[in-house]
Amino acid sequence: MADRGVKMMARRSTGKVRVARSLWYVRKGAAELRSARLPAPAPGEALVRTLFSGISRGTERLVFEGAVGESEFKSMCCPMQEGSFPFPVKYGYCATGVVEDGPPALLGRNVFALHPHQDFFVAPAKALAPIPEQVPARRATLAANMETALNAVWDAGAGPGDRIVVVGCGIVGLLVASLATRLPGTAVTAVDTNPARQTLAAALGAAFATPDRAPADADIVFHTSATGAGLNTAIKCAGIEGTIVEMSWYGGKPVQVELGGIFHSQRLKLVSSQVGMVSPGRRERWDPSRRLTSALGLLDLPALDALVAEEIAFEDAPKRLPHVFGAQGLAPVIRYPNT
């Protein structure tokens, strides 16, 4: 496999310039692969041969559909993005690969980067996070989602012994559940409309319920389903003076929320959580780099491999994306030909 990668590198190289291919969202519901020259890394930079990149069904679906609101154009930009919203734009933020040129300390290491879908890329060495030996590169594509989950647990102030409910068993919801079950003495229930998610929840140590059987009287409820119905279920799960942590990203879509009933009478708290900034309670000592390193280490559970459920070839990505975004599966990944 290593020899194959070297041969591919040789074919793509022209002097000190390499031709790299990347995935671009070019118009509503359409994507294509584009080629561009990639210069050799400058001092302090590294060349990465991509192994896998994760596709965010939530965020990237909004990009693919041109549903990013104009007011969010700036906040939705990802690191090393090219182009601009709505189209054309090179987007993505879950890449893993092998460093093939750059600082000696990184050479040959598997790394994670917040980089769009691209077969080779050059990035600042400080933007590359080494992947722990015990975490496979494919599973490490969950790192950005694990950062989101970790930040939300901090925002919630969750602690030992809490009764915790997670509404929405997508990738982020299941990662939140995986962290919550590691807190001593917690009782964690994952809630989803799809009964098939029970097996995944159980593998992570959480109980499972459908919305009509969701437990009430929770200390903390995390909502990740990106639906009004899910948020209303989360509200109903909270006990007196409980906290609902809203993690969903709705784009420009309006949401109907039931703020009558128990919301006021039980003095519930609705808290937003977003990964763009480190949680206020940790911001003094944690920067995004430290948080990412921690998130990668928290991907050490083999059970998390089941969350990376679908794999598509890089060459097939433009034609497969409509299916990927229309399905209800878990984290799809792109496998690169140089893997």
C-alpha positions in Angstrom: 0.0 0.0 0.0 2.9 2.4 0.8 4.5 1.6 -2.6 1.2 2.3 -4.3 1.0 5.7 -2.5 4.5 6.6 -3.6 3.8 5.8 -7.2 0.6 7.9 -7.2 2.6 10.8 -5.7 5.2 10.5 -8.5 2.5 10.5 -11.2 0.9 13.6 -9.7 4.1 15.6 -9.1 5.6 18.0 -11.6 8.8 19.4 -10.1 7.8 21.0 -6.9 4.1 21.3 -7.9 1.5 18.7 -7.3 -1.9 18.5 -8.8 -4.6 17.9 -6.1 -8.3 17.2 -6.6 -11.0 18.5 -4.4 -14.8 18.3 -4.0 -16.7 21.5 -4.7 -20.4 22.3 -4.2 -21.1 24.1 -7.4 -24.9 24.7 -7.4 -28.0 23.6 -5.5 -27.9 19.8 -5.4 -24.7 19.4 -7.4 -21.0 18.8 -6.7 -18.0 18.1 -8.8 -14.3 17.3 -8.5 -11.9 20.1 -9.5 -8.1 20.0 -10.0 -5.6 22.6 -8.9 -1.9 22.9 -8.5 -0.6 22.4 -5.0 2.8 23.9 -4.2 5.4 22.3 -2.1 5.0 23.0 1.6 6.8 26.1 2.9 8.6 26.1 6.3 6.1 25.4 9.0 3.8 23.6 6.6 3.2 20.0 5.8 1.9 18.0 2.9 -0.8 15.5 3.8 -2.0 12.5 1.7 -5.6 12.1 2.6 -6.9 8.7 3.8 -10.5 9.6 4.7 -12.7 12.6 5.1 -16.0 12.6 7.0 -19.2 14.1 5.6 -21.5 16.0 7.9 -25.0 15.1 7.0 -26.4 18.1 8.9 -24.0 21.0 8.1 -22.9 19.9 4.6 -26.5 19.1 3.6 -27.3 22.8 4.1 -24.3 23.7 2.0 -25.3 21.2 -0.7 -28.8 22.5 -0.8 -27.8 26.2 -0.8 -29.7 26.6 2.5 -27.1 28.6 4.4 -28.7 31.9 5.3 -26.9 35.0 4.2 -26.6 36.2 7.8 -24.6 33.0 8.5 -22.2 33.1 5.6 -19.3 34.3 7.8 -20.0 32.0 10.8 -20.4 28.9 8.5 -17.0 29.3 6.8 -14.7 26.4 7.6 -10.9 26.4 7.9 -9.1 26.4 4.6 -12.3 26.7 2.7 -12.2 28.1 -0.8 -15.0 29.9 -2.7 -17.9 31.5 -1.0 -21.5 30.8 -0.2 -23.8 29.9 -1.7 -21.8 28.6 -4.6 -19.2 27.5 -5.7 -17.6 26.5 -2.5 -15.0 23.9 -1.4 -16.3 22.8 2.0 -15.6 20.1 4.6 -13.9 19.8 8.0 -13.2 16.2 8.9 -10.0 15.0 7.1 -7.5 12.4 8.2 -4.3 11.6 6.4 -0.6 10.8 6.5 2.1 13.6 6.6 4.4 13.0 3.6 6.5 16.2 3.8 7.1 18.8 6.5 8.4 19.0 10.0 10.3 15.8 11.1 8.1 15.4 14.2 5.1 14.8 11.9 6.5 12.8 9.0 4.7 9.5 8.6 2.2 10.4 11.3 -1.6 10.0 10.9 -3.1 13.4 11.5 -6.6 15.0 11.7 -7.2 18.4 10.0 -10.2 20.7 9.6 -9.8 20.7 5.8 -12.3 20.3 2.9 -12.5 17.1 0.9 -9.3 16.9 -1.1 -6.9 14.0 -2.0 -3.6 15.9 -1.1 -3.3 19.2 0.8 -0.8 21.5 2.3 -1.6 23.0 5.7 0.2 24.8 8.6 1.8 22.2 10.8 0.0 23.8 13.8 -3.3 23.0 12.2 -2.6 19.2 12.2 -3.5 17.2 15.2 -1.7 13.9 15.6 -4.1 10.9 15.9 -3.4 8.6 18.9 -2.0 5.2 18.0 -5.1 3.4 19.3 -7.5 5.4 17.1 -7.8 4.3 13.5 -7.8 7.0 10.8 -11.3 6.1 9.7 -12.8 6.5 13.2 -10.8 9.7 13.7 -13.0 11.4 11.1 -15.4 11.8 14.0 -13.0 14.2 15.8 -14.9 17.4 14.9 -18.2 15.9 16.0 -16.6 14.7 19.2 -15.4 18.2 19.8 -19.0 19.4 19.5 -20.1 16.7 21.9 -17.4 17.6 24.4 -18.2 21.3 24.3 -21.9 20.6 24.9 -21.1 18.5 27.9 -19.1 21.4 29.3 -21.9 23.8 28.4 -24.4 21.6 30.3 -22.3 21.4 33.4 -23.1 17.6 33.5 -21.6 15.7 36.4 -21.6 12.4 38.3 -25.0 11.0 39.2 -27.0 13.2 36.8 -30.0 11.8 35.0 -29.3 12.7 31.3 -31.4 12.3 28.2 -30.1 12.7 24.7 -32.8 13.4 22.1 -31.6 12.5 18.6 -29.4 9.5 17.9 -27.4 10.9 15.0 -23.6 11.1 15.2 -23.4 14.0 17.6 -26.2 12.7 19.8 -24.5 9.3 20.1 -21.1 10.9 20.9 -22.8 13.0 23.6 -24.2 9.8 25.0 -20.8 8.1 24.9 -19.3 10.9 27.0 -22.3 11.1 29.4 -22.1 7.4 30.2 -18.4 7.8 31.2 -19.4 10.1 34.0 -19.7 8.1 37.3 -23.2 7.1 38.3 -25.1 8.8 35.5 -28.3 7.3 34.1 -28.3 8.1 30.4 -31.1 7.5 28.0 -30.9 8.1 24.2 -34.2 9.0 22.5 -34.9 8.6 18.8 -37.8 7.9 16.4 -35.7 5.0 14.8 -35.8 1.9 17.1 -32.8 0.5 15.2 -30.6 3.0 17.0 -31.2 1.1 20.3 -28.3 -1.3 19.4 -25.9 1.6 19.0 -27.0 3.3 22.2 -26.6 0.0 24.1 -23.1 -0.5 22.8 -22.2 2.9 24.2 -23.7 2.1 27.6 -27.0 4.1 27.3 -30.6 3.1 27.6 -32.9 3.7 24.7 -36.5 5.0 24.3 -38.7 6.2 21.5 -40.2 9.8 22.0 -43.5 8.4 23.3 -41.7 6.5 26.0 -39.0 9.1 26.8 -38.2 9.6 30.5 -39.2 12.7 32.3 -37.5 14.4 35.3 -34.0 14.6 33.7 -31.4 16.9 35.2 -30.0 17.6 31.7 -31.4 17.0 28.2 -29.3 17.4 25.1 -31.2 18.0 21.8 -29.5 17.1 18.5 -32.3 16.1 16.1 -32.6 19.5 14.3 -36.4 19.2 14.4 -39.1 21.2 16.3 -40.7 17.9 17.4 -37.4 16.8 18.9 -36.9 20.0 20.8 -40.4 19.8 22.2 -39.7 16.2 23.3 -36.5 17.5 25.0 -38.5 20.1 26.9 -40.9 17.4 28.1 -38.0 15.3 29.3 -36.6 17.9 31.7 -37.4 17.9 35.4 -38.0 21.0 37.5 -35.3 23.6 36.9 -33.6 21.2 34.4 -31.4 22.3 31.6 -32.1 21.7 27.9 -28.9 22.0 25.7 -29.9 22.9 22.1 -27.2 21.6 19.8 -29.1 21.5 16.5 -28.2 23.7 13.6 -31.4 24.7 11.6 -29.9 27.0 9.0 -32.6 29.4 7.9 -35.5 27.1 8.8 -38.0 28.4 11.4 -38.8 26.1 14.3 -42.0 25.9 16.3 -41.2 25.4 20.0 -43.8 24.8 22.8 -42.9 27.3 25.5 -46.2 27.0 27.2 -47.0 24.0 29.5 -44.1 23.0 31.7 -41.5 25.3 30.3 -42.3 28.3 32.6 -44.0 26.5 35.5 -41.0 24.2 35.9 -38.4 27.0 35.4 -36.6 25.2 32.7 -33.4 26.5 31.2 -32.8 26.5 27.4 -29.0 26.8 26.6 -27.5 27.0 23.1 -24.2 25.1 22.5 -22.0 25.6 19.5 -18.5 24.4 18.8 -17.2 27.7 17.3 -16.0 28.9 20.7 -14.7 26.8 23.7 -17.3 26.6 26.4 -17.1 29.7 28.8 -16.4 27.5 31.8 -13.2 26.1 30.1 -12.1 29.0 27.9 -9.6 30.4 30.4 -7.4 27.3 30.2 -8.5 25.5 27.0 -7.9 26.6 23.5 -9.4 24.8 20.4 -6.1 22.9 19.9 -6.2 21.4 23.4 -9.9 20.6 23.0 -9.3 18.8 19.6 -6.5 16.8 21.2 -8.8 15.7 23.9 -11.6 14.9 21.5 -9.2 12.6 19.5 -8.3 10.8 22.7 -11.9 10.3 23.5 -12.4 8.3 20.3 -10.6 5.3 21.8 -13.8 3.2 22.1 -14.0 0.5 19.4 -17.8 0.7 19.7 -17.6 4.1 17.9 -16.6 2.3 14.7 -20.3 1.5 14.2 -21.0 5.2 13.8 -18.9 5.4 10.7 -21.4 3.3 8.8 -21.1 4.2 5.1 -18.1 4.6 2.8 -17.9 6.1 -0.7 -15.1 6.4 -3.1 -13.7 9.8 -3.7 -14.2 9.4 -7.5 -17.9 8.6 -6.9 -18.6 11.4 -4.4 -20.3 13.9 -6.7 -22.9 11.4 -7.9 -23.3 9.7 -4.5 -23.9 12.9 -2.5 -27.6 13.2 -3.2 -28.1 9.7 -1.9 -25.9 10.4 1.2 -27.7 13.5 2.1 -31.1 12.0 1.5 -30.5 8.9 3.7 -31.0 8.6 7.4 -27.8 6.8 8.2 -24.9 7.8 10.4 -21.5 9.3 9.5 -20.5 8.6 5.9 -16.9 8.9 5.0 -15.0 9.4 1.7 -12.2 6.9 1.1 -9.4 8.2 -1.1 -7.6 6.2 -3.8 -4.3 6.6 -2.1 -5.5 4.9 1.2 
